[in-house]
Structures are given as C-alpha cells and as structure tokens.
Amino acid sequence: MTNRVDGPRLVTGAARYSGDHSVEGLVHGYLVLSTIANGTVRTMSADAALAAPGVLAIFTPFNPLRYAGPWAQGPGYYLYGPNRFPLQPGDREVRHHGQVIGLVIADTFEQARDAAALVEAAYDARRPNTSFADGIPDAVVPPPLTGPPVVDVLVPGFGSIDDALAASAVTVRASYSQRPEHHNPMEPHTAIAVWDDGRLTVYSGAQGPLLHAQEIAVAMEVEAAAVRVVSTHVGGAFGGKASTWPPAVLAAAAARQVRRPVKLALTREQLYSVTGHRPAVVQEVALGAARDGKLRAIKHDCVSTRSNVSSLYNGVSGYSLGVYCTPNVHAGTKVVTLDIPPATIMRAPGEEAGSFGLECAMDELAHELGLDPIALRLANDADRHLTGGLPYSSKHLAECLQVGAARFDWSRRKAEPRSVVAGEWLIGYGMAVGVYGANRYEMSMRVAFRRDGTVHVGAATADLGTGMRTVLSIVTAASLGVPLSRVVSWLGDTALSPDPMSIGAMAGAVGSAGSSSVAPAIRAAAEAATKALILRAIQDTRSPFHGLAPEDVRYRDGVLSANGQSVEFGRLLTLMDVDGVTATGTSAPDATPEHTMSSFAAHFCEVRVNRFTGETRVARMTSVVDAGTILNPATARSQIIGGVVWGLGQALLEGAEVEPATGRIANANFADYLIPTNADIPGIDVYFLNYPDTIFNPVGSRGLGEIGTVGSAAAVANAVFNATGIRVRDLPISPEKLLPAPARTSKD
C-alpha cells in the first residue's frame, strides 16, 4: 500500500491545474452562446459590449477568428469530438442550443463576462429536431465507429435470432432506457494560450496531451512541433477531455489575433453544451434459455441519440458479445440524429448502459426461472468471446461471484420481493457482473539516472486524478531496485515525450489503458537505462569500471559492481562529472493477439426503499474485481469506489432534461443535475483477486478506471426490485417510479 506521491501537493493546493498558471500580459475570454437550437444568426450587435470597460476584441461569425476547419484531417477528430468548430468565416448556422456564437476578450474575467451579456443576436429560427422518442421509429443503422453496428452469430439451422428465441423453452423481453449523462468534472474545461515567436504553448487539461497538441496544430495550421501542451494536473476527465473542444482552439486563435496570452474558462452551465456528453439510449434485450437456465439466445438492440455536429453514438448492444456463453447472439445499433450538443466518450462508453440492460434482463430471467441470480451467471460463464472465439488470457469471474457472495453474506437474501421489512423500509439485495475489455497501447517512456542519486521517469501521458504519478514511481522503483523516495516522476507535458507520434502517447489516459501501457514501457526503459549506464561506466576514463567488458559489470538496487568494487550510481555519475544518463524504452501489445483480454467484476448491493415516499438509500455495496496485478491497492481501491459511485449516480440520480421545444438543457447546473454526494454513498467493500495476467503484459496488470461502473447500476436496480417487486427499467430510479399508482374511484 503506497500513498500517492503527489498527495501533499494536491491537499495543500500546490498542484497547478490548467487555469492556475500565471502568464504575463494575460487577458480573459468569455463565450456568448446561442439561445436557439436550429437556425441562422441574422445579425449581432456588439457595439455596447465593445464600449464596455476593459474589452479588447469581440469575435462573432461577422468578425470571425482565423483558424482551419472543418478538421477532417485532425487525428481522432471525428470519433471523439465535434466535427465543426465555431466562429469561422461564413458560418452563421446554429445547430444546437448553447452553440458558441461569440467570444469576448477583456482584461479581466469579470469584464469579459459582463460585456458578453451586452452582446445581442437576432436569428432566423427553424423548428429544432430534439425529441428522441419521436425519432425512434425512423432510426437508422449508422456507419461503423469502433466495430460493426450489427453483429449476428447463429448456429446452423437458425435463420435469425428470432428463430433461436422462439425455440427456447423460456424467454424474457424488456426495454431499458436512460437519458443523456454529463461528465461534470470538478475542473471545467479551461485553456491558457501563449504565442511566442510562432510557437504556441497551451495550458489545458487533457487526457492525451500529445493528441491535444496535434489537433491544435492542425487548427492553427502550424507544425506539430510548434505546439506544446502542458497538462500537469487534470481535475477530472472521464472521457470528456480525450479530444479537443472549443476552449483550447478559440483561446489559441484569439491569442494570435489580439497578440496577448488568452485564458478561456468555461462556466459550469457552458460545459453542458460546449463540450460532450454520453448519448441517451433505449435498448431492447431478449433472452432465450432452457429450463435449467442455460442461455440459448441473446438479442440485444439499441437506439442511441447522435448529434448533428458529432459522429459518436452509444452502441451499447455490443456489450452482450463478450459476457455470457450462448450459441446464438445478435447485437444491433441504430441512431436518431438530433439538433443537440455534441456527444463524446464517457467512462465505460457502451459498457455502462449495456451492462444495465443485460444484467437487469439476467435478473428478470433468474426470477422467471426461480433460480438464484449468481447460479444463473455461473451456469453461463463464458471462456471465450462470442465473435472472435478467442479464449480469455485470464478470467476469474466465477471466483469474483463466489468471494463476493461470501463477503456480502448473499445467503441472507430472500428471493421473494418485499420479503424483508424494517419499519417503513423495504430491504432488498441485488447483484450484477461487469466485463470491460483490457486495452493496451504502444508506449514509450524515458528513464534517467541523475547524479544526485535520484531516478527520473516521464512521458507526456496524463494523470486524471487516478494516481498515474504514483504508478510511474512504483514501477520505476521496483524495476531498478531503488527506494520510492528517490524516484521523481514527470508527466502531462508534451515536451517530455520521447516518441511524440507513438499510438499510446497520442491516445493518453483513455480506455483504462494508462497503467497497462506505461508499466511495461517503464520496465523496458529501466533496462535500457541500466545498459546505458554500464556502457558509460566502462567507456569513461574517470570511472572505476573503465575498460571492463559490459558483461563484467553488474547493476543491482542502484549499485554497479565489478572486480570487488561497488559504486552507487549517483556517486559514479559524480566521479565521471556527468549530470545523468537517459534511455528510452518502448512496449507494445501483440499485433495479432491469440487471446481475448478483459477485466471482470461482481457487484453486490443492499438497498432500503421507503414504502411511503419511494426514497431509495443504498445501504452497502461489495465489489470483487479481477483485473490482474494490482500495482497500488490504495489508488486501485479508489478507482473502483469512484466507478461504483458513478453506477449509483446512473441508477438513482443522473440524466439531462432536454426541452423539446427549444433544445435547451433545462438542468445544466449542480442544483438540478443530480450527482451522488457523500450523503448518498454507503460503505463500499472492495476486494481484488490479484491474479497476474502476464499474457496481457509483462507486469500482469489490467485497467481499473472503468470496470467499477460496469454493472454497478444494474446491481442497484436489481436490489430495488428485490426490495419492492417493482422493476424500473427507465433510469434514473426516482421516487415517483416506486410509488403505487393512485387508486381510481367511480368519480374518475
């Protein structure tokens, strides 16, 4: 158990986030947003705003910024971010409510904000297309994103998945839905842009600093090497900072035109329309099984919202292809394109909603068959992925279920709903499993021995609050046999990257791949640095090892030894008058894997539902996780707790309300968009099996950032059903959905 190496800086306020940097001559920007969802900006009046104190410039479609667009050539652009940016020449179209139509630059934030309120816009408005429900009958199959939108696996003799369902002894069918969800990081999107002799430095929270720099370079029409992104600390991201959003681009373009450094920080409300969200989704799940519970068919269809200004949709049905063993499976996705803000990836993008649908359906099947939900899942445990047919590199989901049942005391559960009552509270138990694909990217890391006796390790990857700095320090210390206190970790700065175009460096901390990618790369860099140190020692005439063969010098625990002499590396570098020895190591996954790699979890939940008010309280949760080697139990536990909290929010609280007539997000603030707080969260018991998966990578670790939220909402929903007998399939499970319908009288 290792405390976070950056803990003191974080808790004392010494950590510097994107908006904390001091830059000489800094001016501030504030956005003007559209008040319609579909139409054209006819005129804009900015005279009063230009006359306001401290105002330096106002950019609108009639006084546009100069930068490139659309970004068709930007790497990763269409997948994770918007497909057009605002305030470009000739573009007066409004495509969603809250679109950027103006940017005010002033000496202070307050002056820019007050002047922005004076900018007036007149529109030629058109009726917006904002109703998801109305669009579902006309939903269409979208182009592929990360996989085909429709997949069928059928055994001979069945012409369709419906044939397989019809041949099953027992079937259950249900529709599950949830509204759009928003990331709501503690740190809003903020950027400070500074130009110096044609070179640009951007201080901006980014999950992938190198990708961020590449996309900004494309927009500014400069070489990638001319853009440096500094993202030393990120105050929450969850997928929302994986791509480049307007603040960084607008700040960079404005800074170039006003010839001053520009800071642009979004307000909380602006986040809801200027940056991305998780799309709304409706999913239809049908399960066919034998009387003993063995699955014969899974049909999982979904319809997702998609914005007219982004390509991403929520293809949640693919989740069912990698969880349970069945001979017949269908996964299909359709989309409804609306005049709404752009969507993007969000923690466990498809798995979060997909696990809710599948795991609730499994609970409904268990209830229909009179089987224990754990027994049903054990009977259908898969040893390979349904589409590729590859076996799992390491899978202990059955043990997760068994250990979790024992730790949670599952045997106390009463199968019949509403069986346990304590005063005015109905008590219920629920469980669900989660599966999340293990991702790993090519990654290069730099390790350096320094003459002061420290070891420096670094790359341009990001720490989103997950503890990446601590992982870097732990793996480096273990690889080189030096105390943790002598390791200095650097990240979040594109200037640190030894390989700026490596895939992993470009992707950054996404897909639960951060630790899995950097750990083996650190090992490779540590080995390379050790060889470089020995080579320098035998070549330098000032070294006591000069003239020896490389194989005659041994490195161990920070000390070089040969011929009865032992010298600590810091002392050796001092003798040679060398500041340091640096080397780079690269690690990459197999190009043609022979296994399916995933992490697994079993979640158990106890809820208490008030019989009279419908209030639901989560009393306790247990999560047992199979994610390979656990590099640091302290930060790993925090990751799972965070993911489970997200699941509780999904189940009970979260969802954006889009006004059908205007397209406005009506609850774009912390008062009305409900997220879990300390009072909502019970004790969460987290247990790791800690089986190394060395097929996946040499360290044996798999990702943790998202597996905690996969299945945890379903565990809550299943517990609510066990408590009340009411199956809520439309999230969130708000109190009114658990109250009985008013009795009708003869006067009604």
Secondary structure, DSSP 8 states (H G I E B T S, - for coil): ----TTHHHHHHT----GGG---TT-EEEEEEE-S-SSEEEEEEE-HHHHTSTTEEEEEBTTB------S-TTSTTHHHHSBS--SS-TT--EE-STT-EEEEEEESSHHHHHHHHTT-EEEEEE------HHHHGGG-B----SSS-SEEEE--TT-SSHHHHHHTSSEEEEEEEEE--B----SS--EEEEEEETTEEEEEE--SSHHHHHHHHHHHHTS-GGGEEEE-S--S--TTTTSS--HHHHHHHHHHHHHTS-EEEE--HHHHHHHS--B--EEEEEEEEE-TTS-EEEEEEEEEEEEETTB-----GGGGGGSSB--S-EEEEEEEEEESS------SSTTHHHHHHHHHHHHHHHHHHHT--HHHHHHHTB-SB-TTT--BBSS--HHHHHHHHHHHHTGGG--SSTT-EEETTEEEEEEEEEEEEE-----EEEEEEEETTS-EEEE-S---SSS-HHHHHHHHHHHHHT--GGGEEEE-SBGGG-SSTT-HHHHH-S-TT-HHHHHHHHHHHHHHHHHHHHHHHHHH-TTSTTTT--GGG-EEETTEEEETTEEEEHHHHHHHTT-SEEEEEEEE---SS-SSB-EEEEEEEEEEEEETTT--EEEEEEEEEEE-B--S-HHHHHHHHHHHHHHHHHHHHT----B-TTT--BTT-STTTS----GGG--EEEEEE-----TTT-TT-B---TTGGGTTHHHHHHHHHHHHHS----BSS--GGGGS------TT-
